[in-house]
Amino acid sequence: MKMLSGLDGLFLHLETAETPMHVASLSLLELPKGYRGDFLADVKRLYAARIPLVPALSRQLAEEPLQFANPAWVQADDIDLDYHIRHVVLPKPGTRAQLEACVAQLHAVPLDRTRPLWTVTIIEGLPKRQVGYYTSIHHAVLDGEAAVEMVKALYDVTPRPRSVARTSGAPAVGHAEHPSPVDLIEGALRHDVAQVVKFVRLLPEIARAVTAPWRAAPEDTSSGSAPSLPSFAPRTPLNVAVTRDRAFATASIPLAEVQQIAQVQQCTVNDVVLAICAGALRRYLAHHGGVPEQALIAGIPMSLREQGDAEYTTQATAARVSLATDIVDPVRRLHAIHESTCAAKAALTRTKSIRPTDFPTLGMPWLLHGLASLYERSQIANVAPMPFNLVVSNIRGPSVPLYFAGARMVGYWPVSIVGQGLGVNITVESYAGVLGFGVVAATNAMRDPRQLADALVAAHEQLLRRCDRAEAA
């Protein structure tokens, strides 16, 4: 039995029917030439062999009595692969638009909390021996960095799946845990006492971090200073009370081209990704309500993991970064974004050790779920100010081609979460030399995210042309 951390519990308690809190991905797989097997059966065999390597796939929630605190993770009685691994066939002709629409429909359905919180869907009906592979897992289980570790366990680097021996300490499926109510209560109390003690010990460090900006010398610019951000983001058509229907679109951009832009402009790949998103949002909003005079602000997840930490949990925080959408010139916009990300990173460095991923949770399920339901029913997100306009996440994924159940993965795109007041999410992950952009939207905030996905490619090409001219000069 393992108690959920405070941060992991947030993703459970803030979930509603309109705002499912699972993260997902879409892979495009290419079957070997001459393949005549049953790919669904191959996938089930692979999962049966690999689940012991990924503890997150074989654990489920055990609720506290009266839900007075965060639940615990326990080993499931059994993993019903016929339930967790599904199969759909697209109608002809099986286009990319149909695939994206299928993923959007799948992504809108919350996961069943009485089972381990993951599903897989094999999507057939595509041309050229291609198969879609959609996999979802609740954000209470893991974050983006942990998801990369899960990919390493499930995928192979050769067409022939490797033989896997169960590692020492990996749970054996079927060795179920059934803690008593007393066990759950004791576990919750021990967890919360430990978090209170930890908080007390951190108080001196918290005090130093809070007072650091006032103690810094006025001429000290080493912290990556940049113009301070306003408290709230500007209102846009994206910032509404969302409904449950989802839309999804993908874009792919060569990583080498993004790295070229970063090198020429002396910034990071992440800066360029944000600049591409900013340029695309300007193009989209120009035709949907207009570009606000105030710069859009993005919420940027930042990892709090130590080097080598592969624990299946959420260990991240969020930073606010200006997307500089008030600047017309794309290169000047990129440099303004670079200044803002430097300031955000400097702030994270100062406060990383005191940013919580765990905290006491007594009463949190009642309070947070009640507030989330009230916020949703009131539709206040239609008028309430938001700290940022959307979430943009960038994850470093595998750099080499991977294979899944013998099929080569030829495309990969993340599928993430939208929330009340945050109707669009752009998540990016690199794979084998390509940046895969996944654009998820509540349909009442953005009916056709294909327009934004195409604008991402156009914004990238504009930046690339400017850099080519700079190099030629």
ABEGO torsion letter per residue (X at the ends): XBBBBAAAAAAAAABBAABBABBBBBBBBBBBBGBABBAAAAAAAAAAAAAAABAAAABBBBBBBGGABBBBBBBBABBBAAAABBBBBBBOAGBAAAAAAAAAAAAABBBBAABBBBBBBBBBGBBGGBBBBBBBBBAAABBAAAAAAAAAAABBABABBBBBBBBBGBBBBGBBBBBBAAAAAAAAAAAAAAAAAAAAAAAAAAAAAAAAAAABBAABAAAGBBBBBBABBBBBAABBBBBABBBBBBBBBBAAAAAAAAAAAGBBAAAAAAAAAAAAAAAAAAABGEBBABBBBBBBBBBABBBGBABBBBBBBBBBBBAGAABABAAAAAAAAAAAAAAAAAAAAAAAAABBABBBABGAAAAAAAAAAAAAAAGAAAABBBABABBBBBBBBBABBBBBGGBBBABBBBBBBBBBGBABBBBBBBBGGBBBBBBBBBAAABABAAAAAAAAAAAAAAAAAAAAAAAAX
